[in-house]
Amino acid sequence: MKNLETIVTELEKGDLSLDDSVKKFEEGIKISKECNSILESAEKKISILLEKDGELTEESFVGE
C-alpha cells in the first residue's frame, strides 16, 4: 500500500515525463491488483460469530 501511495503522489505532482508517468501508472495498476487479490483471499477466510439462543455459531462471511 505504501508503494501505491508513493506512486499516486508522484503522479499527482505532474513532474514526471509522459513515459515515466505511464510506467508508474502501470506499476500502480499491478500493485492495486495484488492488493485486491490479497483482500479477496482474506474475505474468503473471514467467519462471523453470531450468538443465537446463548450459543455461538459460525457462519461464512459473504462479501458484496
Gaussian input, Z-matrix of N, CA and C with variables (Angstrom, degrees):
# hf/3-21g

backbone

0 1
 N
 C     1     B1
 C     2     B2     1     A1
 N     3     B3     2     A2     1     D1
 C     4     B4     3     A3     2     D2
 C     5     B5     4     A4     3     D3
 N     6     B6     5     A5     4     D4
 C     7     B7     6     A6     5     D5
 C     8     B8     7     A7     6     D6
 N     9     B9     8     A8     7     D7
 C    10    B10     9     A9     8     D8
 C    11    B11    10    A10     9     D9
 N    12    B12    11    A11    10    D10
 C    13    B13    12    A12    11    D11
 C    14    B14    13    A13    12    D12
 N    15    B15    14    A14    13    D13
 C    16    B16    15    A15    14    D14
 C    17    B17    16    A16    15    D15
 N    18    B18    17    A17    16    D16
 C    19    B19    18    A18    17    D17
 C    20    B20    19    A19    18    D18
 N    21    B21    20    A20    19    D19
 C    22    B22    21    A21    20    D20
 C    23    B23    22    A22    21    D21
 N    24    B24    23    A23    22    D22
 C    25    B25    24    A24    23    D23
 C    26    B26    25    A25    24    D24
 N    27    B27    26    A26    25    D25
 C    28    B28    27    A27    26    D26
 C    29    B29    28    A28    27    D27
 N    30    B30    29    A29    28    D28
 C    31    B31    30    A30    29    D29
 C    32    B32    31    A31    30    D30
 N    33    B33    32    A32    31    D31
 C    34    B34    33    A33    32    D32
 C    35    B35    34    A34    33    D33
 N    36    B36    35    A35    34    D34
 C    37    B37    36    A36    35    D35
 C    38    B38    37    A37    36    D36
 N    39    B39    38    A38    37    D37
 C    40    B40    39    A39    38    D38
 C    41    B41    40    A40    39    D39
 N    42    B42    41    A41    40    D40
 C    43    B43    42    A42    41    D41
 C    44    B44    43    A43    42    D42
 N    45    B45    44    A44    43    D43
 C    46    B46    45    A45    44    D44
 C    47    B47    46    A46    45    D45
 N    48    B48    47    A47    46    D46
 C    49    B49    48    A48    47    D47
 C    50    B50    49    A49    48    D48
 N    51    B51    50    A50    49    D49
 C    52    B52    51    A51    50    D50
 C    53    B53    52    A52    51    D51
 N    54    B54    53    A53    52    D52
 C    55    B55    54    A54    53    D53
 C    56    B56    55    A55    54    D54
 N    57    B57    56    A56    55    D55
 C    58    B58    57    A57    56    D56
 C    59    B59    58    A58    57    D57
 N    60    B60    59    A59    58    D58
 C    61    B61    60    A60    59    D59
 C    62    B62    61    A61    60    D60
 N    63    B63    62    A62    61    D61
 C    64    B64    63    A63    62    D62
 C    65    B65    64    A64    63    D63
 N    66    B66    65    A65    64    D64
 C    67    B67    66    A66    65    D65
 C    68    B68    67    A67    66    D66
 N    69    B69    68    A68    67    D67
 C    70    B70    69    A69    68    D68
 C    71    B71    70    A70    69    D69
 N    72    B72    71    A71    70    D70
 C    73    B73    72    A72    71    D71
 C    74    B74    73    A73    72    D72
 N    75    B75    74    A74    73    D73
 C    76    B76    75    A75    74    D74
 C    77    B77    76    A76    75    D75
 N    78    B78    77    A77    76    D76
 C    79    B79    78    A78    77    D77
 C    80    B80    79    A79    78    D78
 N    81    B81    80    A80    79    D79
 C    82    B82    81    A81    80    D80
 C    83    B83    82    A82    81    D81
 N    84    B84    83    A83    82    D82
 C    85    B85    84    A84    83    D83
 C    86    B86    85    A85    84    D84
 N    87    B87    86    A86    85    D85
 C    88    B88    87    A87    86    D86
 C    89    B89    88    A88    87    D87
 N    90    B90    89    A89    88    D88
 C    91    B91    90    A90    89    D89
 C    92    B92    91    A91    90    D90
 N    93    B93    92    A92    91    D91
 C    94    B94    93    A93    92    D92
 C    95    B95    94    A94    93    D93
 N    96    B96    95    A95    94    D94
 C    97    B97    96    A96    95    D95
 C    98    B98    97    A97    96    D96
 N    99    B99    98    A98    97    D97
 C   100   B100    99    A99    98    D98
 C   101   B101   100   A100    99    D99
 N   102   B102   101   A101   100   D100
 C   103   B103   102   A102   101   D101
 C   104   B104   103   A103   102   D102
 N   105   B105   104   A104   103   D103
 C   106   B106   105   A105   104   D104
 C   107   B107   106   A106   105   D105
 N   108   B108   107   A107   106   D106
 C   109   B109   108   A108   107   D107
 C   110   B110   109   A109   108   D108
 N   111   B111   110   A110   109   D109
 C   112   B112   111   A111   110   D110
 C   113   B113   112   A112   111   D111
 N   114   B114   113   A113   112   D112
 C   115   B115   114   A114   113   D113
 C   116   B116   115   A115   114   D114
 N   117   B117   116   A116   115   D115
 C   118   B118   117   A117   116   D116
 C   119   B119   118   A118   117   D117
 N   120   B120   119   A119   118   D118
 C   121   B121   120   A120   119   D119
 C   122   B122   121   A121   120   D120
 N   123   B123   122   A122   121   D121
 C   124   B124   123   A123   122   D122
 C   125   B125   124   A124   123   D123
 N   126   B126   125   A125   124   D124
 C   127   B127   126   A126   125   D125
 C   128   B128   127   A127   126   D126
 N   129   B129   128   A128   127   D127
 C   130   B130   129   A129   128   D128
 C   131   B131   130   A130   129   D129
 N   132   B132   131   A131   130   D130
 C   133   B133   132   A132   131   D131
 C   134   B134   133   A133   132   D132
 N   135   B135   134   A134   133   D133
 C   136   B136   135   A135   134   D134
 C   137   B137   136   A136   135   D135
 N   138   B138   137   A137   136   D136
 C   139   B139   138   A138   137   D137
 C   140   B140   139   A139   138   D138
 N   141   B141   140   A140   139   D139
 C   142   B142   141   A141   140   D140
 C   143   B143   142   A142   141   D141
 N   144   B144   143   A143   142   D142
 C   145   B145   144   A144   143   D143
 C   146   B146   145   A145   144   D144
 N   147   B147   146   A146   145   D145
 C   148   B148   147   A147   146   D146
 C   149   B149   148   A148   147   D147
 N   150   B150   149   A149   148   D148
 C   151   B151   150   A150   149   D149
 C   152   B152   151   A151   150   D150
 N   153   B153   152   A152   151   D151
 C   154   B154   153   A153   152   D152
 C   155   B155   154   A154   153   D153
 N   156   B156   155   A155   154   D154
 C   157   B157   156   A156   155   D155
 C   158   B158   157   A157   156   D156
 N   159   B159   158   A158   157   D157
 C   160   B160   159   A159   158   D158
 C   161   B161   160   A160   159   D159
 N   162   B162   161   A161   160   D160
 C   163   B163   162   A162   161   D161
 C   164   B164   163   A163   162   D162
 N   165   B165   164   A164   163   D163
 C   166   B166   165   A165   164   D164
 C   167   B167   166   A166   165   D165
 N   168   B168   167   A167   166   D166
 C   169   B169   168   A168   167   D167
 C   170   B170   169   A169   168   D168
 N   171   B171   170   A170   169   D169
 C   172   B172   171   A171   170   D170
 C   173   B173   172   A172   171   D171
 N   174   B174   173   A173   172   D172
 C   175   B175   174   A174   173   D173
 C   176   B176   175   A175   174   D174
 N   177   B177   176   A176   175   D175
 C   178   B178   177   A177   176   D176
 C   179   B179   178   A178   177   D177
 N   180   B180   179   A179   178   D178
 C   181   B181   180   A180   179   D179
 C   182   B182   181   A181   180   D180
 N   183   B183   182   A182   181   D181
 C   184   B184   183   A183   182   D182
 C   185   B185   184   A184   183   D183
 N   186   B186   185   A185   184   D184
 C   187   B187   186   A186   185   D185
 C   188   B188   187   A187   186   D186
 N   189   B189   188   A188   187   D187
 C   190   B190   189   A189   188   D188
 C   191   B191   190   A190   189   D189

   B1=1.4499
   B2=1.5215
   B3=1.3352
   B4=1.4673
   B5=1.5240
   B6=1.3351
   B7=1.4714
   B8=1.5271
   B9=1.3042
   B10=1.4652
   B11=1.5318
   B12=1.3208
   B13=1.4639
   B14=1.5290
   B15=1.3228
   B16=1.4674
   B17=1.5195
   B18=1.3178
   B19=1.4645
   B20=1.5242
   B21=1.3139
   B22=1.4703
   B23=1.5262
   B24=1.3141
   B25=1.4669
   B26=1.5222
   B27=1.3314
   B28=1.4665
   B29=1.5271
   B30=1.3232
   B31=1.4580
   B32=1.5287
   B33=1.3312
   B34=1.4625
   B35=1.5206
   B36=1.3261
   B37=1.4691
   B38=1.5219
   B39=1.3293
   B40=1.4547
   B41=1.5179
   B42=1.3369
   B43=1.4646
   B44=1.5263
   B45=1.3108
   B46=1.4644
   B47=1.5206
   B48=1.3220
   B49=1.4673
   B50=1.5248
   B51=1.3161
   B52=1.4572
   B53=1.5214
   B54=1.3370
   B55=1.4635
   B56=1.5315
   B57=1.3371
   B58=1.4611
   B59=1.5344
   B60=1.3243
   B61=1.4631
   B62=1.5208
   B63=1.3241
   B64=1.4665
   B65=1.5261
   B66=1.3408
   B67=1.4641
   B68=1.5235
   B69=1.3358
   B70=1.4654
   B71=1.5266
   B72=1.3323
   B73=1.4594
   B74=1.5276
   B75=1.3356
   B76=1.4673
   B77=1.5231
   B78=1.3384
   B79=1.4622
   B80=1.5289
   B81=1.3194
   B82=1.4613
   B83=1.5181
   B84=1.3309
   B85=1.4687
   B86=1.5299
   B87=1.3286
   B88=1.4609
   B89=1.5286
   B90=1.3355
   B91=1.4645
   B92=1.5278
   B93=1.3234
   B94=1.4628
   B95=1.5253
   B96=1.3182
   B97=1.4681
   B98=1.5187
   B99=1.3409
   B100=1.4647
   B101=1.5275
   B102=1.3386
   B103=1.4734
   B104=1.5232
   B105=1.3225
   B106=1.4590
   B107=1.5265
   B108=1.3147
   B109=1.4634
   B110=1.5279
   B111=1.3293
   B112=1.4639
   B113=1.5262
   B114=1.3286
   B115=1.4623
   B116=1.5245
   B117=1.3251
   B118=1.4654
   B119=1.5247
   B120=1.3245
   B121=1.4612
   B122=1.5213
   B123=1.3280
   B124=1.4648
   B125=1.5230
   B126=1.3380
   B127=1.4660
   B128=1.5208
   B129=1.3147
   B130=1.4605
   B131=1.5224
   B132=1.3341
   B133=1.4581
   B134=1.5292
   B135=1.3282
   B136=1.4670
   B137=1.5276
   B138=1.2893
   B139=1.4691
   B140=1.5124
   B141=1.2981
   B142=1.4539
   B143=1.5306
   B144=1.3133
   B145=1.4623
   B146=1.5218
   B147=1.2868
   B148=1.4591
   B149=1.5233
   B150=1.3130
   B151=1.4560
   B152=1.5146
   B153=1.3225
   B154=1.4577
   B155=1.5231
   B156=1.3149
   B157=1.4628
   B158=1.5299
   B159=1.3262
   B160=1.4577
   B161=1.5118
   B162=1.3188
   B163=1.4580
   B164=1.5261
   B165=1.3118
   B166=1.4553
   B167=1.5243
   B168=1.2967
   B169=1.4562
   B170=1.5146
   B171=1.2876
   B172=1.4564
   B173=1.5220
   B174=1.3470
   B175=1.4483
   B176=1.5218
   B177=1.2886
   B178=1.4600
   B179=1.5113
   B180=1.3189
   B181=1.4502
   B182=1.5138
   B183=1.3305
   B184=1.4569
   B185=1.5152
   B186=1.3525
   B187=1.4601
   B188=1.5111
   B189=1.3244
   B190=1.4606
   B191=1.5005
   A1=110.32
   A2=115.68
   A3=119.26
   A4=109.91
   A5=117.08
   A6=120.81
   A7=111.00
   A8=116.49
   A9=121.39
   A10=110.48
   A11=116.53
   A12=120.66
   A13=111.21
   A14=116.23
   A15=120.98
   A16=111.04
   A17=116.11
   A18=120.82
   A19=110.87
   A20=116.69
   A21=120.50
   A22=110.05
   A23=116.39
   A24=120.55
   A25=110.80
   A26=117.07
   A27=120.98
   A28=111.26
   A29=116.44
   A30=120.28
   A31=111.36
   A32=116.23
   A33=120.06
   A34=112.71
   A35=117.13
   A36=120.79
   A37=111.30
   A38=116.46
   A39=120.43
   A40=114.18
   A41=117.73
   A42=121.81
   A43=113.52
   A44=117.84
   A45=121.65
   A46=110.65
   A47=114.79
   A48=119.11
   A49=108.03
   A50=116.25
   A51=120.04
   A52=110.71
   A53=116.44
   A54=120.74
   A55=110.92
   A56=116.39
   A57=120.01
   A58=111.02
   A59=117.13
   A60=121.30
   A61=110.75
   A62=116.96
   A63=120.96
   A64=110.07
   A65=117.26
   A66=121.14
   A67=110.60
   A68=116.34
   A69=120.63
   A70=110.67
   A71=116.62
   A72=120.92
   A73=110.28
   A74=117.02
   A75=120.88
   A76=111.09
   A77=116.22
   A78=120.68
   A79=110.31
   A80=116.62
   A81=121.24
   A82=112.23
   A83=116.55
   A84=120.38
   A85=110.23
   A86=116.96
   A87=121.10
   A88=110.30
   A89=116.55
   A90=120.96
   A91=110.33
   A92=116.73
   A93=121.58
   A94=111.09
   A95=117.03
   A96=120.75
   A97=110.94
   A98=116.95
   A99=120.42
   A100=110.58
   A101=116.52
   A102=120.67
   A103=110.89
   A104=116.83
   A105=121.32
   A106=110.89
   A107=116.57
   A108=121.02
   A109=111.02
   A110=115.97
   A111=120.49
   A112=110.19
   A113=116.65
   A114=121.33
   A115=111.33
   A116=117.03
   A117=120.25
   A118=111.07
   A119=116.34
   A120=120.34
   A121=110.72
   A122=116.33
   A123=120.12
   A124=111.12
   A125=117.10
   A126=120.56
   A127=111.26
   A128=116.81
   A129=120.68
   A130=111.14
   A131=117.03
   A132=121.49
   A133=112.93
   A134=116.31
   A135=119.98
   A136=110.99
   A137=114.88
   A138=120.45
   A139=107.93
   A140=116.45
   A141=121.27
   A142=108.53
   A143=114.18
   A144=118.84
   A145=108.90
   A146=115.84
   A147=121.81
   A148=109.35
   A149=115.62
   A150=119.41
   A151=109.28
   A152=116.00
   A153=122.18
   A154=108.24
   A155=115.41
   A156=121.39
   A157=111.79
   A158=116.53
   A159=120.59
   A160=114.41
   A161=118.04
   A162=121.16
   A163=110.02
   A164=114.74
   A165=119.48
   A166=109.25
   A167=115.10
   A168=119.59
   A169=108.55
   A170=116.48
   A171=121.41
   A172=109.33
   A173=115.59
   A174=120.73
   A175=108.85
   A176=116.36
   A177=120.14
   A178=109.89
   A179=115.82
   A180=122.31
   A181=109.21
   A182=116.37
   A183=120.51
   A184=107.38
   A185=116.68
   A186=120.75
   A187=111.15
   A188=115.08
   A189=119.37
   A190=110.55
   D1=-38.52
   D2=-178.92
   D3=-61.92
   D4=-42.45
   D5=178.31
   D6=-61.68
   D7=-40.06
   D8=179.36
   D9=-65.11
   D10=-41.77
   D11=177.46
   D12=-62.33
   D13=-40.41
   D14=178.64
   D15=-63.14
   D16=-43.43
   D17=179.25
   D18=-62.59
   D19=-43.97
   D20=179.50
   D21=-61.05
   D22=-43.63
   D23=179.02
   D24=-60.78
   D25=-44.79
   D26=179.67
   D27=-62.51
   D28=-41.25
   D29=179.94
   D30=-68.41
   D31=-38.01
   D32=-179.37
   D33=-67.39
   D34=-29.81
   D35=179.05
   D36=-64.39
   D37=-35.14
   D38=178.25
   D39=78.36
   D40=14.90
   D41=-178.73
   D42=-87.59
   D43=-9.03
   D44=-176.50
   D45=-83.39
   D46=153.34
   D47=173.62
   D48=-70.66
   D49=166.47
   D50=179.84
   D51=-59.67
   D52=-43.01
   D53=-179.67
   D54=-62.60
   D55=-45.31
   D56=179.26
   D57=-66.32
   D58=-37.00
   D59=178.21
   D60=-62.80
   D61=-42.74
   D62=179.23
   D63=-64.37
   D64=-41.83
   D65=179.09
   D66=-62.88
   D67=-44.17
   D68=178.97
   D69=-64.47
   D70=-41.00
   D71=178.82
   D72=-61.26
   D73=-45.47
   D74=178.90
   D75=-61.83
   D76=-41.16
   D77=178.08
   D78=-63.88
   D79=-41.03
   D80=178.45
   D81=-63.30
   D82=-41.24
   D83=177.89
   D84=-62.92
   D85=-41.44
   D86=179.43
   D87=-61.99
   D88=-46.48
   D89=179.33
   D90=-63.30
   D91=-41.69
   D92=179.25
   D93=-60.05
   D94=-42.51
   D95=178.79
   D96=-65.26
   D97=-39.15
   D98=177.89
   D99=-63.76
   D100=-43.45
   D101=178.43
   D102=-62.37
   D103=-41.79
   D104=179.06
   D105=-62.98
   D106=-39.63
   D107=178.42
   D108=-64.07
   D109=-43.00
   D110=178.17
   D111=-62.80
   D112=-42.98
   D113=179.41
   D114=-62.77
   D115=-44.90
   D116=179.29
   D117=-62.12
   D118=-39.40
   D119=178.42
   D120=-64.13
   D121=-42.22
   D122=179.58
   D123=-65.52
   D124=-39.50
   D125=179.79
   D126=-61.56
   D127=-34.24
   D128=-179.55
   D129=-68.49
   D130=-25.73
   D131=-176.39
   D132=-89.72
   D133=-13.99
   D134=-175.00
   D135=-73.89
   D136=134.31
   D137=173.25
   D138=-123.28
   D139=146.04
   D140=179.30
   D141=-108.91
   D142=129.13
   D143=176.56
   D144=-92.00
   D145=127.07
   D146=179.27
   D147=-120.55
   D148=139.56
   D149=176.96
   D150=-96.01
   D151=120.67
   D152=178.07
   D153=-129.11
   D154=121.99
   D155=178.77
   D156=52.39
   D157=40.11
   D158=177.10
   D159=80.96
   D160=-0.89
   D161=179.72
   D162=-113.93
   D163=145.99
   D164=176.59
   D165=-90.81
   D166=131.22
   D167=176.45
   D168=-122.78
   D169=152.88
   D170=-178.85
   D171=-109.74
   D172=130.24
   D173=177.11
   D174=-127.01
   D175=145.83
   D176=178.42
   D177=-69.30
   D178=143.53
   D179=176.79
   D180=-75.56
   D181=131.99
   D182=176.60
   D183=-114.73
   D184=109.18
   D185=179.78
   D186=-80.21
   D187=160.08
   D188=-179.28
   D189=-93.02

